[in-house]
Amino acid sequence: MTERDDQDQVKDLGTQGQEDTVKGKFKEAAGKVQSKVGELTGNEKMKAKGDVKQMGGKAQSTLSKGEKKVDQALDPDAPSEPSV
């Protein structure tokens, strides 16, 4: 591996947590909307799918926050990313 490859890998690790947090938040919001539509239309299957999507998004977001904390612990000199 070259030094350039190492720098790219570090950059990818540093931004992955932030990307997963954003994706998780979007998935959570989409699940909330889908669940509400299912509730309003009386479609239990749609509501259940929305609930599952919402929980999955929340889990993804929570895990990525933990990932960011681990990354920061491993490299305390790295700049801190803004929270979403």
N, C-alpha and C positions, 0 to 999 in steps of 0.2 A: 504494500500500500504506500502511496506517495503522501507527502505532506498535504498536498491539495485534497486528496481523498479524505484524509483525516479531518481537515477543516470543513469539508462538505458534510461529513457524518456528524460532526459536532453541531453544525448549524441545523441540520435536520432534527437532531434530538432536541435542540433548544426550542424549536418552533412546533414540534409535533403535539406537545401538550396543549398549547394554545389553540391549535387547529381542532383538536379533539374536543376541547371545551366548547368552542363555537358550534361545531357539528352537533354536539350533544344538546346544546341549548335550542338549536333549530329543530332537532328531532323531538325534543320535549314539547316545544310549542306546537309542532304539527300534530303530535299525539293528542294534545289538549283540545285542539280544534276538531280533530276527527272524533274524539270521544264525545264532545259536546254536540256535534252534528248527529252522531248516532243516538244520543240521548233525546234530542229534539224530534228526531224522525221515528223514534221507537225501534231503531235497528240495533238490537243488542249485540250482534256480531261486530258491527262497525264500532260500537262503543267499546267493546272489549279489546279490539285491535288498537284503538286509540289509546286505551289505558296502558296496554303493553308497550306501545311505541313511546309513550310518555315516560314510563319507568325506565325503558332502555336508554332514552336520552339523558335522563337524570343520572343513571349509573355511569354512562360514558363521560359526562361532564365531571362527575365526582372523581372518577378514576384518573382523569387527565389532570385534575388539580393535584392529586397525589403524585402523579408522574412529574409534574413541574417542581414540586417540593423536593423530590428525590434528585432531580437534575440540579437544583440549586444547592442541595447539600453536597453533591459530588463536585460542583464547580461554584464555590461561593463568590468568585470574582465575576461571574457572568452577570450581565445586566438583568434586572428583574423585569418581567413582562407585566403590563397592566392587566388587572383582573377584568373579567367579562361579567 
